[in-house]
Amino acid sequence: MSVSKIHVDLSGPPQTMLDMLYGKALDADSPHPILNDTFAKTLVEQLDYDWQASAITRQRRRQVASIVVRGTQFDTWAREFLARHPQAVVLHLGCGLDSRVFRLDPGPGVQWYDVDYPDVISLRERLYPGRDHYHLVSASATDPSWLTAIPADRPGLLLAEGLSMYLPEAEGVALLRRVVERFPAGEIQLDFWSRLGMRAQKRTNRVITHSGSTLGWTVNRPEEVLAAVPGLRVISATSMFGADTVERLPKGHRRVAKVASRTPGLRKIIQFHRYGF
Ligand SMILES: C[S@@+](CC[C@H](N)C(=O)[O-])C[C@H]1O[C@@H](n2cnc3c(N)ncnc32)[C@H](O)[C@@H]1O
């Protein structure tokens, strides 16, 4: 019996998450997975989408390392936060079809909000089961109105992986300020491209061109974020090339990462930041 697949009909920036999903599925399907996101593998099979031919995803077969290094780093940081704050609120912004809430499986004290554009959220609704204390928000992350409906009497975690670069800087900064002002304490965990990284991505990243995404916010160092958002302190900031998970990549990747992490400019093109407030 053939099972009917779910058609993907997306346009604009939401398409970028298909590239992430496919990368995670390829990792899960590989002989030595790192993130091992088996949800991504199942979703790729469930979706009616030509992964190998699509201009958005066809290049991904050549390179999944950056996606799994980033995903694993943010899983680790989020787990650490949740272990210390079992009654927290999580704002997982620009969630795409990422399975983080299922991978981390937070305890019953955690209220988890997955936020993305309506087209993405309606796909999520069809693909993932519901779970207790789990909420979907169909909105732009930078729209101030949805945040006012979120309980803020406990620690909050804003986690945004692969989102900052798609936001105008002023809107990204305003979003972080709103979260810091609203919650009594918490963390902000997100990745940034440097200005050099943004220029390189504009030239080489076909996902951006083909999705018609507009790029915006760049950050060269955490001090820029500290200056823009009062109340933050740096907990950790690492280049993608120096992230812990790099040690689990094949030897050739480790060698490239080592050289990149020692090369000024290149070192900072993709960074993972973790702030407390
Ligand atoms: C590169 S994908 C990352 C998806 C997911 N975080 C992951 O790592 O698999 C970027 C995601 O951000 C979402 N996005 C971009 N701008 C957004 C905005 N202003 N508000 C909410 N989501 C946004 C896109 O729809 C897409 O799902």
py3Dmol code that shows the C-alpha trace and the ligand (Angstrom):
import py3Dmol

protein = """\
ATOM      1  CA  MET A   1       0.000   0.000   0.000  1.00  0.00           C
ATOM      2  CA  SER A   2       1.475   3.385  -0.931  1.00  0.00           C
ATOM      3  CA  VAL A   3       1.284   6.099   1.724  1.00  0.00           C
ATOM      4  CA  SER A   4       0.471   9.521   0.282  1.00  0.00           C
ATOM      5  CA  LYS A   5       3.135  12.090   0.909  1.00  0.00           C
ATOM      6  CA  ILE A   6       2.597  15.643   2.079  1.00  0.00           C
ATOM      7  CA  HIS A   7       3.193  18.189  -0.649  1.00  0.00           C
ATOM      8  CA  VAL A   8       5.604  21.033   0.105  1.00  0.00           C
ATOM      9  CA  ASP A   9       4.475  24.351  -1.294  1.00  0.00           C
ATOM     10  CA  LEU A  10       6.672  27.038   0.211  1.00  0.00           C
ATOM     11  CA  SER A  11       8.073  30.283  -1.088  1.00  0.00           C
ATOM     12  CA  GLY A  12      10.561  32.805   0.259  1.00  0.00           C
ATOM     13  CA  PRO A  13      12.635  32.398   3.475  1.00  0.00           C
ATOM     14  CA  PRO A  14      10.691  29.387   4.880  1.00  0.00           C
ATOM     15  CA  GLN A  15      12.296  27.279   2.132  1.00  0.00           C
ATOM     16  CA  THR A  16      15.666  27.658   3.852  1.00  0.00           C
ATOM     17  CA  MET A  17      14.599  25.232   6.559  1.00  0.00           C
ATOM     18  CA  LEU A  18      14.267  22.456   3.961  1.00  0.00           C
ATOM     19  CA  ASP A  19      18.023  22.617   3.465  1.00  0.00           C
ATOM     20  CA  MET A  20      18.550  22.246   7.234  1.00  0.00           C
ATOM     21  CA  LEU A  21      16.098  19.364   7.436  1.00  0.00           C
ATOM     22  CA  TYR A  22      17.719  17.542   4.550  1.00  0.00           C
ATOM     23  CA  GLY A  23      21.193  17.985   6.050  1.00  0.00           C
ATOM     24  CA  LYS A  24      20.029  16.495   9.350  1.00  0.00           C
ATOM     25  CA  ALA A  25      18.330  13.608   7.520  1.00  0.00           C
ATOM     26  CA  LEU A  26      21.527  12.882   5.573  1.00  0.00           C
ATOM     27  CA  ASP A  27      23.490  12.834   8.819  1.00  0.00           C
ATOM     28  CA  ALA A  28      20.967  10.471  10.429  1.00  0.00           C
ATOM     29  CA  ASP A  29      21.254   8.203   7.382  1.00  0.00           C
ATOM     30  CA  SER A  30      25.059   8.157   7.406  1.00  0.00           C
ATOM     31  CA  PRO A  31      27.173   5.304   8.857  1.00  0.00           C
ATOM     32  CA  HIS A  32      28.408   7.484  11.755  1.00  0.00           C
ATOM     33  CA  PRO A  33      25.720  10.055  12.562  1.00  0.00           C
ATOM     34  CA  ILE A  34      26.566  12.983  14.806  1.00  0.00           C
ATOM     35  CA  LEU A  35      23.284  14.742  15.579  1.00  0.00           C
ATOM     36  CA  ASN A  36      21.376  11.579  14.594  1.00  0.00           C
ATOM     37  CA  ASP A  37      18.080  13.384  14.094  1.00  0.00           C
ATOM     38  CA  THR A  38      15.916  10.416  13.114  1.00  0.00           C
ATOM     39  CA  PHE A  39      12.854  12.715  13.049  1.00  0.00           C
ATOM     40  CA  ALA A  40      14.454  14.606  10.146  1.00  0.00           C
ATOM     41  CA  LYS A  41      14.980  11.336   8.277  1.00  0.00           C
ATOM     42  CA  THR A  42      11.328  10.368   8.722  1.00  0.00           C
ATOM     43  CA  LEU A  43      10.098  13.822   7.658  1.00  0.00           C
ATOM     44  CA  VAL A  44      12.206  13.807   4.498  1.00  0.00           C
ATOM     45  CA  GLU A  45      10.579  10.486   3.582  1.00  0.00           C
ATOM     46  CA  GLN A  46       7.112  11.842   4.369  1.00  0.00           C
ATOM     47  CA  LEU A  47       7.385  14.991   2.281  1.00  0.00           C
ATOM     48  CA  ASP A  48       6.628  15.154  -1.416  1.00  0.00           C
ATOM     49  CA  TYR A  49       9.726  17.116  -2.431  1.00  0.00           C
ATOM     50  CA  ASP A  50      12.507  16.398  -4.883  1.00  0.00           C
ATOM     51  CA  TRP A  51      15.395  16.694  -2.430  1.00  0.00           C
ATOM     52  CA  GLN A  52      18.088  15.687  -4.905  1.00  0.00           C
ATOM     53  CA  ALA A  53      16.942  17.979  -7.728  1.00  0.00           C
ATOM     54  CA  SER A  54      15.698  21.054  -5.866  1.00  0.00           C
ATOM     55  CA  ALA A  55      17.945  24.102  -6.153  1.00  0.00           C
ATOM     56  CA  ILE A  56      17.405  24.644  -2.411  1.00  0.00           C
ATOM     57  CA  THR A  57      18.612  21.227  -1.235  1.00  0.00           C
ATOM     58  CA  ARG A  58      20.628  19.575  -3.994  1.00  0.00           C
ATOM     59  CA  GLN A  59      24.005  20.922  -2.832  1.00  0.00           C
ATOM     60  CA  ARG A  60      23.544  19.672   0.709  1.00  0.00           C
ATOM     61  CA  ARG A  61      24.809  16.150  -0.051  1.00  0.00           C
ATOM     62  CA  ARG A  62      28.317  17.595  -0.263  1.00  0.00           C
ATOM     63  CA  GLN A  63      28.331  19.185   3.170  1.00  0.00           C
ATOM     64  CA  VAL A  64      26.325  18.338   6.283  1.00  0.00           C
ATOM     65  CA  ALA A  65      29.039  19.071   8.854  1.00  0.00           C
ATOM     66  CA  SER A  66      28.141  22.716   9.521  1.00  0.00           C
ATOM     67  CA  ILE A  67      24.499  21.827  10.146  1.00  0.00           C
ATOM     68  CA  VAL A  68      25.150  19.020  12.589  1.00  0.00           C
ATOM     69  CA  VAL A  69      27.878  20.918  14.434  1.00  0.00           C
ATOM     70  CA  ARG A  70      25.502  23.829  14.950  1.00  0.00           C
ATOM     71  CA  GLY A  71      22.510  21.669  15.872  1.00  0.00           C
ATOM     72  CA  THR A  72      24.518  19.652  18.384  1.00  0.00           C
ATOM     73  CA  GLN A  73      25.998  22.776  20.002  1.00  0.00           C
ATOM     74  CA  PHE A  74      22.568  24.328  20.560  1.00  0.00           C
ATOM     75  CA  ASP A  75      21.142  21.035  21.841  1.00  0.00           C
ATOM     76  CA  THR A  76      23.969  20.900  24.394  1.00  0.00           C
ATOM     77  CA  TRP A  77      23.476  24.490  25.552  1.00  0.00           C
ATOM     78  CA  ALA A  78      19.700  24.108  25.729  1.00  0.00           C
ATOM     79  CA  ARG A  79      20.027  20.871  27.740  1.00  0.00           C
ATOM     80  CA  GLU A  80      22.358  22.629  30.185  1.00  0.00           C
ATOM     81  CA  PHE A  81      19.876  25.481  30.598  1.00  0.00           C
ATOM     82  CA  LEU A  82      16.907  23.129  31.109  1.00  0.00           C
ATOM     83  CA  ALA A  83      18.815  21.037  33.641  1.00  0.00           C
ATOM     84  CA  ARG A  84      19.247  24.178  35.760  1.00  0.00           C
ATOM     85  CA  HIS A  85      15.751  25.562  35.072  1.00  0.00           C
ATOM     86  CA  PRO A  86      13.220  22.717  34.960  1.00  0.00           C
ATOM     87  CA  GLN A  87      10.335  25.245  35.116  1.00  0.00           C
ATOM     88  CA  ALA A  88      11.472  27.381  32.180  1.00  0.00           C
ATOM     89  CA  VAL A  89       9.803  28.870  29.112  1.00  0.00           C
ATOM     90  CA  VAL A  90      11.568  28.113  25.812  1.00  0.00           C
ATOM     91  CA  LEU A  91      11.099  30.391  22.802  1.00  0.00           C
ATOM     92  CA  HIS A  92      12.448  28.399  19.863  1.00  0.00           C
ATOM     93  CA  LEU A  93      12.358  31.012  17.107  1.00  0.00           C
ATOM     94  CA  GLY A  94      12.611  30.258  13.381  1.00  0.00           C
ATOM     95  CA  CYS A  95      12.093  26.616  14.356  1.00  0.00           C
ATOM     96  CA  GLY A  96      11.518  25.411  10.792  1.00  0.00           C
ATOM     97  CA  LEU A  97      10.904  21.660  10.884  1.00  0.00           C
ATOM     98  CA  ASP A  98      13.575  21.107  13.509  1.00  0.00           C
ATOM     99  CA  SER A  99      12.738  18.383  16.037  1.00  0.00           C
ATOM    100  CA  ARG A 100      14.559  19.944  18.987  1.00  0.00           C
ATOM    101  CA  VAL A 101      11.638  19.693  21.409  1.00  0.00           C
ATOM    102  CA  PHE A 102      11.405  15.963  20.691  1.00  0.00           C
ATOM    103  CA  ARG A 103      15.186  15.449  20.790  1.00  0.00           C
ATOM    104  CA  LEU A 104      15.505  17.183  24.154  1.00  0.00           C
ATOM    105  CA  ASP A 105      12.179  15.926  25.481  1.00  0.00           C
ATOM    106  CA  PRO A 106      11.971  18.496  28.298  1.00  0.00           C
ATOM    107  CA  GLY A 107      10.212  17.663  31.556  1.00  0.00           C
ATOM    108  CA  PRO A 108       6.626  18.641  32.428  1.00  0.00           C
ATOM    109  CA  GLY A 109       7.675  21.937  34.027  1.00  0.00           C
ATOM    110  CA  VAL A 110       8.887  23.389  30.734  1.00  0.00           C
ATOM    111  CA  GLN A 111       6.576  25.351  28.420  1.00  0.00           C
ATOM    112  CA  TRP A 112       8.018  25.164  24.898  1.00  0.00           C
ATOM    113  CA  TYR A 113       7.020  27.542  22.055  1.00  0.00           C
ATOM    114  CA  ASP A 114       8.025  26.806  18.463  1.00  0.00           C
ATOM    115  CA  VAL A 115       7.690  30.012  16.422  1.00  0.00           C
ATOM    116  CA  ASP A 116       7.871  30.421  12.637  1.00  0.00           C
ATOM    117  CA  TYR A 117       5.911  31.788   9.690  1.00  0.00           C
ATOM    118  CA  PRO A 118       2.372  30.375   9.197  1.00  0.00           C
ATOM    119  CA  ASP A 119       3.334  28.161   6.202  1.00  0.00           C
ATOM    120  CA  VAL A 120       6.005  26.431   8.255  1.00  0.00           C
ATOM    121  CA  ILE A 121       3.816  26.016  11.332  1.00  0.00           C
ATOM    122  CA  SER A 122       0.995  24.482   9.301  1.00  0.00           C
ATOM    123  CA  LEU A 123       3.481  21.948   7.866  1.00  0.00           C
ATOM    124  CA  ARG A 124       4.699  21.170  11.401  1.00  0.00           C
ATOM    125  CA  GLU A 125       1.113  20.575  12.498  1.00  0.00           C
ATOM    126  CA  ARG A 126       0.717  17.937   9.819  1.00  0.00           C
ATOM    127  CA  LEU A 127       4.044  16.223  10.451  1.00  0.00           C
ATOM    128  CA  TYR A 128       4.631  16.188  14.202  1.00  0.00           C
ATOM    129  CA  PRO A 129       2.351  14.930  16.975  1.00  0.00           C
ATOM    130  CA  GLY A 130       1.295  17.342  19.689  1.00  0.00           C
ATOM    131  CA  ARG A 131       2.688  16.996  23.186  1.00  0.00           C
ATOM    132  CA  ASP A 132       1.868  18.410  26.603  1.00  0.00           C
ATOM    133  CA  HIS A 133       3.229  21.880  27.385  1.00  0.00           C
ATOM    134  CA  TYR A 134       4.148  22.379  23.730  1.00  0.00           C
ATOM    135  CA  HIS A 135       2.816  25.311  21.684  1.00  0.00           C
ATOM    136  CA  LEU A 136       3.058  26.456  18.082  1.00  0.00           C
ATOM    137  CA  VAL A 137       3.076  30.156  17.231  1.00  0.00           C
ATOM    138  CA  SER A 138       2.396  31.239  13.626  1.00  0.00           C
ATOM    139  CA  ALA A 139       4.040  34.640  13.458  1.00  0.00           C
ATOM    140  CA  SER A 140       7.131  36.518  12.539  1.00  0.00           C
ATOM    141  CA  ALA A 141       9.574  36.234  15.429  1.00  0.00           C
ATOM    142  CA  THR A 142       9.985  40.014  15.297  1.00  0.00           C
ATOM    143  CA  ASP A 143       6.268  40.762  15.667  1.00  0.00           C
ATOM    144  CA  PRO A 144       6.006  42.108  19.244  1.00  0.00           C
ATOM    145  CA  SER A 145       2.415  40.934  19.824  1.00  0.00           C
ATOM    146  CA  TRP A 146       2.844  37.166  20.318  1.00  0.00           C
ATOM    147  CA  LEU A 147       5.338  37.586  23.153  1.00  0.00           C
ATOM    148  CA  THR A 148       2.777  39.358  25.338  1.00  0.00           C
ATOM    149  CA  ALA A 149       0.727  36.114  25.527  1.00  0.00           C
ATOM    150  CA  ILE A 150       3.676  34.021  26.792  1.00  0.00           C
ATOM    151  CA  PRO A 151       3.962  33.453  30.572  1.00  0.00           C
ATOM    152  CA  ALA A 152       6.986  35.332  31.844  1.00  0.00           C
ATOM    153  CA  ASP A 153       7.017  34.626  35.580  1.00  0.00           C
ATOM    154  CA  ARG A 154       9.916  32.135  35.270  1.00  0.00           C
ATOM    155  CA  PRO A 155      13.296  31.877  33.495  1.00  0.00           C
ATOM    156  CA  GLY A 156      13.167  32.149  29.710  1.00  0.00           C
ATOM    157  CA  LEU A 157      15.378  30.716  26.981  1.00  0.00           C
ATOM    158  CA  LEU A 158      15.380  32.363  23.554  1.00  0.00           C
ATOM    159  CA  LEU A 159      16.964  29.879  21.142  1.00  0.00           C
ATOM    160  CA  ALA A 160      17.222  30.912  17.495  1.00  0.00           C
ATOM    161  CA  GLU A 161      19.323  28.751  15.188  1.00  0.00           C
ATOM    162  CA  GLY A 162      19.779  30.026  11.635  1.00  0.00           C
ATOM    163  CA  LEU A 163      17.519  33.055  12.132  1.00  0.00           C
ATOM    164  CA  SER A 164      19.538  36.196  12.950  1.00  0.00           C
ATOM    165  CA  MET A 165      20.940  36.587   9.408  1.00  0.00           C
ATOM    166  CA  TYR A 166      17.398  36.858   7.981  1.00  0.00           C
ATOM    167  CA  LEU A 167      16.389  39.697  10.333  1.00  0.00           C
ATOM    168  CA  PRO A 168      16.957  43.424   9.884  1.00  0.00           C
ATOM    169  CA  GLU A 169      19.417  44.367  12.635  1.00  0.00           C
ATOM    170  CA  ALA A 170      17.075  46.848  14.333  1.00  0.00           C
ATOM    171  CA  GLU A 171      14.300  44.237  14.527  1.00  0.00           C
ATOM    172  CA  GLY A 172      16.657  41.549  15.827  1.00  0.00           C
ATOM    173  CA  VAL A 173      17.980  43.857  18.524  1.00  0.00           C
ATOM    174  CA  ALA A 174      14.447  44.944  19.490  1.00  0.00           C
ATOM    175  CA  LEU A 175      13.426  41.277  19.822  1.00  0.00           C
ATOM    176  CA  LEU A 176      16.309  40.492  22.180  1.00  0.00           C
ATOM    177  CA  ARG A 177      15.559  43.612  24.243  1.00  0.00           C
ATOM    178  CA  ARG A 178      11.894  42.642  24.586  1.00  0.00           C
ATOM    179  CA  VAL A 179      12.838  39.180  25.860  1.00  0.00           C
ATOM    180  CA  VAL A 180      15.387  40.529  28.351  1.00  0.00           C
ATOM    181  CA  GLU A 181      12.868  43.077  29.631  1.00  0.00           C
ATOM    182  CA  ARG A 182      10.017  40.582  29.882  1.00  0.00           C
ATOM    183  CA  PHE A 183      11.613  37.633  31.716  1.00  0.00           C
ATOM    184  CA  PRO A 184      13.069  37.827  35.234  1.00  0.00           C
ATOM    185  CA  ALA A 185      16.181  35.870  34.093  1.00  0.00           C
ATOM    186  CA  GLY A 186      17.266  33.512  31.382  1.00  0.00           C
ATOM    187  CA  GLU A 187      19.476  32.912  28.391  1.00  0.00           C
ATOM    188  CA  ILE A 188      19.727  33.864  24.737  1.00  0.00           C
ATOM    189  CA  GLN A 189      21.383  31.328  22.446  1.00  0.00           C
ATOM    190  CA  LEU A 190      21.819  32.141  18.775  1.00  0.00           C
ATOM    191  CA  ASP A 191      24.219  32.030  15.849  1.00  0.00           C
ATOM    192  CA  PHE A 192      25.543  34.942  13.821  1.00  0.00           C
ATOM    193  CA  TRP A 193      27.357  35.491  10.566  1.00  0.00           C
ATOM    194  CA  SER A 194      30.133  38.071  10.619  1.00  0.00           C
ATOM    195  CA  ARG A 195      30.182  40.789   7.953  1.00  0.00           C
ATOM    196  CA  LEU A 196      32.796  38.797   6.041  1.00  0.00           C
ATOM    197  CA  GLY A 197      30.677  35.671   6.478  1.00  0.00           C
ATOM    198  CA  MET A 198      27.632  37.486   5.100  1.00  0.00           C
ATOM    199  CA  ARG A 199      29.568  38.628   2.018  1.00  0.00           C
ATOM    200  CA  ALA A 200      30.808  35.074   1.435  1.00  0.00           C
ATOM    201  CA  GLN A 201      27.329  33.595   1.887  1.00  0.00           C
ATOM    202  CA  LYS A 202      25.831  36.110  -0.553  1.00  0.00           C
ATOM    203  CA  ARG A 203      28.334  34.993  -3.172  1.00  0.00           C
ATOM    204  CA  THR A 204      28.238  31.243  -2.604  1.00  0.00           C
ATOM    205  CA  ASN A 205      25.072  30.172  -0.797  1.00  0.00           C
ATOM    206  CA  ARG A 206      22.541  29.132  -3.433  1.00  0.00           C
ATOM    207  CA  VAL A 207      19.851  28.548  -0.797  1.00  0.00           C
ATOM    208  CA  ILE A 208      19.675  32.288  -0.217  1.00  0.00           C
ATOM    209  CA  THR A 209      19.479  33.146  -3.901  1.00  0.00           C
ATOM    210  CA  HIS A 210      16.920  30.490  -4.721  1.00  0.00           C
ATOM    211  CA  SER A 211      14.711  31.183  -1.724  1.00  0.00           C
ATOM    212  CA  GLY A 212      14.737  34.917  -2.456  1.00  0.00           C
ATOM    213  CA  SER A 213      15.665  35.565   1.182  1.00  0.00           C
ATOM    214  CA  THR A 214      16.712  39.027   2.274  1.00  0.00           C
ATOM    215  CA  LEU A 215      19.732  39.057   4.530  1.00  0.00           C
ATOM    216  CA  GLY A 216      20.289  41.521   7.334  1.00  0.00           C
ATOM    217  CA  TRP A 217      21.929  41.295  10.750  1.00  0.00           C
ATOM    218  CA  THR A 218      25.635  40.570  11.051  1.00  0.00           C
ATOM    219  CA  VAL A 219      27.738  40.448  14.223  1.00  0.00           C
ATOM    220  CA  ASN A 220      31.523  40.340  14.356  1.00  0.00           C
ATOM    221  CA  ARG A 221      31.889  39.925  18.119  1.00  0.00           C
ATOM    222  CA  PRO A 222      29.699  39.517  21.229  1.00  0.00           C
ATOM    223  CA  GLU A 223      30.539  43.049  22.418  1.00  0.00           C
ATOM    224  CA  GLU A 224      28.308  44.383  19.617  1.00  0.00           C
ATOM    225  CA  VAL A 225      25.353  42.502  21.083  1.00  0.00           C
ATOM    226  CA  LEU A 226      26.242  43.538  24.654  1.00  0.00           C
ATOM    227  CA  ALA A 227      26.292  47.191  23.555  1.00  0.00           C
ATOM    228  CA  ALA A 228      22.928  46.892  21.798  1.00  0.00           C
ATOM    229  CA  VAL A 229      21.041  44.895  24.432  1.00  0.00           C
ATOM    230  CA  PRO A 230      21.417  46.141  28.027  1.00  0.00           C
ATOM    231  CA  GLY A 231      21.395  43.463  30.728  1.00  0.00           C
ATOM    232  CA  LEU A 232      23.183  40.688  28.824  1.00  0.00           C
ATOM    233  CA  ARG A 233      26.420  38.970  29.814  1.00  0.00           C
ATOM    234  CA  VAL A 234      28.400  36.511  27.697  1.00  0.00           C
ATOM    235  CA  ILE A 235      28.321  32.913  28.906  1.00  0.00           C
ATOM    236  CA  SER A 236      30.055  31.473  25.866  1.00  0.00           C
ATOM    237  CA  ALA A 237      30.946  32.454  22.311  1.00  0.00           C
ATOM    238  CA  THR A 238      32.630  30.151  19.865  1.00  0.00           C
ATOM    239  CA  SER A 239      33.487  30.030  16.214  1.00  0.00           C
ATOM    240  CA  MET A 240      31.724  27.177  14.427  1.00  0.00           C
ATOM    241  CA  PHE A 241      35.204  25.874  13.641  1.00  0.00           C
ATOM    242  CA  GLY A 242      36.105  25.681  17.329  1.00  0.00           C
ATOM    243  CA  ALA A 243      32.855  24.108  18.560  1.00  0.00           C
ATOM    244  CA  ASP A 244      33.178  20.929  20.649  1.00  0.00           C
ATOM    245  CA  THR A 245      31.384  18.759  18.076  1.00  0.00           C
ATOM    246  CA  VAL A 246      34.084  19.431  15.480  1.00  0.00           C
ATOM    247  CA  GLU A 247      36.128  16.778  17.334  1.00  0.00           C
ATOM    248  CA  ARG A 248      33.569  14.177  16.234  1.00  0.00           C
ATOM    249  CA  LEU A 249      33.863  15.005  12.519  1.00  0.00           C
ATOM    250  CA  PRO A 250      35.975  12.936  10.121  1.00  0.00           C
ATOM    251  CA  LYS A 251      39.704  13.717  10.080  1.00  0.00           C
ATOM    252  CA  GLY A 252      39.624  15.827   6.879  1.00  0.00           C
ATOM    253  CA  HIS A 253      36.899  18.083   8.295  1.00  0.00           C
ATOM    254  CA  ARG A 254      38.775  18.433  11.579  1.00  0.00           C
ATOM    255  CA  ARG A 255      41.894  19.520   9.736  1.00  0.00           C
ATOM    256  CA  VAL A 256      40.028  22.176   7.713  1.00  0.00           C
ATOM    257  CA  ALA A 257      38.280  23.428  10.860  1.00  0.00           C
ATOM    258  CA  LYS A 258      41.595  23.682  12.706  1.00  0.00           C
ATOM    259  CA  VAL A 259      43.124  25.833   9.985  1.00  0.00           C
ATOM    260  CA  ALA A 260      39.980  27.977   9.723  1.00  0.00           C
ATOM    261  CA  SER A 261      39.808  28.463  13.496  1.00  0.00           C
ATOM    262  CA  ARG A 262      43.355  29.905  13.429  1.00  0.00           C
ATOM    263  CA  THR A 263      42.802  32.193  10.458  1.00  0.00           C
ATOM    264  CA  PRO A 264      41.800  35.746  11.426  1.00  0.00           C
ATOM    265  CA  GLY A 265      38.583  36.809   9.723  1.00  0.00           C
ATOM    266  CA  LEU A 266      37.697  33.312   8.568  1.00  0.00           C
ATOM    267  CA  ARG A 267      37.537  32.145  12.181  1.00  0.00           C
ATOM    268  CA  LYS A 268      34.547  34.383  12.858  1.00  0.00           C
ATOM    269  CA  ILE A 269      32.443  33.873   9.771  1.00  0.00           C
ATOM    270  CA  ILE A 270      29.954  31.695  11.674  1.00  0.00           C
ATOM    271  CA  GLN A 271      29.687  32.082  15.439  1.00  0.00           C
ATOM    272  CA  PHE A 272      27.577  30.532  18.197  1.00  0.00           C
ATOM    273  CA  HIS A 273      26.734  32.889  21.065  1.00  0.00           C
ATOM    274  CA  ARG A 274      25.265  32.197  24.495  1.00  0.00           C
ATOM    275  CA  TYR A 275      24.228  35.059  26.787  1.00  0.00           C
ATOM    276  CA  GLY A 276      22.747  35.183  30.264  1.00  0.00           C
ATOM    277  CA  PHE A 277      20.547  37.895  31.740  1.00  0.00           C
TER     278      PHE A 277
END
"""
ligand_1 = """\
27
LIG
C 17.734 28.403 8.018
S 16.140 27.975 8.573
C 16.502 27.306 10.189
C 15.419 26.390 10.670
C 15.711 25.709 11.994
N 16.056 26.626 13.046
C 16.806 24.683 11.809
O 17.930 24.929 12.270
O 16.536 23.635 11.217
C 15.464 29.590 8.948
C 14.062 29.528 9.510
O 13.752 30.824 10.030
C 12.460 31.141 9.651
N 12.335 32.604 9.644
C 13.004 33.509 8.904
N 12.635 34.753 9.252
C 11.711 34.614 10.239
C 10.960 35.509 11.024
N 11.068 36.826 10.870
N 10.118 35.009 11.946
C 9.984 33.667 12.137
N 10.676 32.765 11.429
C 11.534 33.233 10.494
C 12.262 30.528 8.277
O 10.891 30.385 7.950
C 12.981 29.197 8.477
O 12.129 28.219 9.004
"""
view = py3Dmol.view(width=600, height=400)
view.addModel(protein, "pdb")
view.setStyle({"model": 0}, {"cartoon": {"style": "trace"}})
view.addModel(ligand_1, "xyz")
view.setStyle({"model": 1}, {"stick": {}})
view.zoomTo()
view.show()
